[in-house]
Amino acid sequence: MRKPVAVVAGQALPEGEAGPVTQTDIVRFAGAGGDFNPLHHDPEFAANAGFPGVLAMGQFHAGLLGSWLTDWCGVEHLREYEVRFVAPVFLGDRLRFSGEVTAVADGVAELTARASRGDDEIIRATARVVVA
């Protein structure tokens, strides 16, 4: 088990990134999670729904953000993780992850985190992690 990270309120988390998102990423995630909505694999269906192309499942990029977070703090120290989807993710998108410690009390840090595509926010998240 990893030791908890030491943090202070106001501290920025180390930035990270993922991507570009590929059709293979989406197909693999669909197979693992059973989400075969045509928005995720059929370009014509996605276009008819008003999108510029197929889009990744929200849980896919929520998982990427969560993985980045737990790579930093250790999954064994994560106590809560909540996301709000702000914008869709499309093929070719590169996601940038960032966050900060908003409070620390009694060995638990409250965090905010986000995934962005350029200047566009994709996901907002909050988390609570055990810290040193």
C-alpha positions in Angstrom: 0.0 0.0 0.0 1.3 3.4 -0.9 1.6 6.1 1.7 -0.9 8.9 1.5 0.3 12.1 -0.3 1.1 15.2 1.7 -0.9 18.3 0.6 -2.0 21.7 1.7 -5.1 23.7 0.8 -4.6 25.6 -2.4 -2.1 23.2 -3.8 -2.4 22.4 -7.5 -2.4 18.8 -8.6 0.2 17.7 -11.2 -1.3 18.1 -14.7 -1.9 15.1 -16.9 -3.2 14.3 -20.3 -4.8 11.5 -22.4 -5.5 11.0 -26.0 -6.1 11.3 -28.8 -9.3 9.4 -28.3 -9.6 6.7 -31.0 -12.5 4.6 -32.3 -10.7 1.6 -30.8 -10.8 3.2 -27.4 -14.6 3.7 -27.7 -15.2 0.2 -29.1 -13.1 -1.4 -26.3 -15.0 0.6 -23.7 -18.3 -0.3 -25.2 -17.4 -4.0 -25.1 -16.3 -3.8 -21.4 -19.3 -1.8 -20.3 -22.0 -3.1 -22.7 -22.9 0.4 -24.0 -23.6 -0.1 -27.7 -25.6 3.1 -28.2 -25.1 4.0 -31.9 -23.9 7.5 -30.9 -20.6 5.8 -30.0 -20.0 3.9 -33.2 -22.2 5.0 -36.1 -21.1 8.3 -37.7 -24.4 8.7 -39.6 -26.5 8.2 -36.5 -24.3 10.7 -34.6 -24.6 13.3 -37.4 -28.4 12.9 -37.5 -28.5 13.5 -33.8 -26.6 16.8 -34.3 -23.1 15.8 -33.4 -20.0 16.3 -35.7 -19.1 12.6 -35.2 -19.3 9.7 -32.8 -18.7 10.6 -29.2 -17.1 8.7 -26.3 -19.2 7.5 -23.4 -19.2 9.9 -20.5 -18.0 7.1 -18.2 -15.0 6.7 -20.5 -13.6 10.2 -19.9 -14.8 10.1 -16.2 -12.7 6.9 -15.9 -9.7 8.6 -17.6 -10.0 11.6 -15.1 -10.4 9.2 -12.2 -7.4 7.1 -13.3 -5.2 10.3 -13.5 -6.4 11.2 -10.0 -5.7 7.8 -8.4 -2.3 7.6 -10.2 -1.4 10.6 -8.1 -3.1 9.8 -4.7 -3.4 6.0 -4.8 -6.7 4.3 -5.5 -6.6 2.9 -1.9 -6.9 6.5 -0.6 -9.8 7.6 -2.7 -13.0 7.9 -0.6 -15.4 9.8 -2.9 -15.4 10.7 -6.5 -18.3 12.6 -8.2 -18.4 14.0 -11.7 -20.5 16.4 -13.7 -20.4 16.0 -17.5 -20.1 19.4 -19.2 -19.4 18.6 -22.9 -19.0 15.6 -25.1 -15.7 14.0 -26.2 -15.1 13.2 -29.9 -12.6 11.1 -31.9 -9.2 12.8 -31.9 -9.7 14.8 -28.8 -6.8 15.2 -26.4 -7.8 15.7 -22.8 -5.9 17.7 -20.2 -6.4 17.0 -16.5 -5.9 19.5 -13.7 -7.1 20.1 -10.2 -6.4 21.5 -6.8 -6.8 20.8 -3.1 -9.6 22.9 -1.8 -9.5 21.9 1.9 -7.7 19.6 4.3 -9.1 18.5 7.6 -8.7 15.4 9.8 -6.4 13.6 7.3 -8.8 14.0 4.4 -8.4 16.4 1.5 -11.2 17.8 -0.6 -10.2 18.2 -4.3 -11.6 19.7 -7.4 -10.5 18.2 -10.8 -11.4 18.8 -14.4 -10.8 17.4 -17.8 -10.5 20.0 -20.6 -10.1 19.9 -24.4 -8.2 23.1 -25.2 -10.2 25.8 -23.5 -13.4 23.7 -23.3 -14.1 22.1 -20.0 -15.4 18.5 -20.4 -15.8 17.3 -16.9 -15.9 18.9 -13.4 -15.2 16.5 -10.5 -14.9 16.6 -6.8 -13.1 14.0 -4.7 -12.1 13.2 -1.1 -8.8 11.4 -0.5 -6.9 10.3 2.6 -3.7 12.4 3.0 -0.7 12.5 5.2 
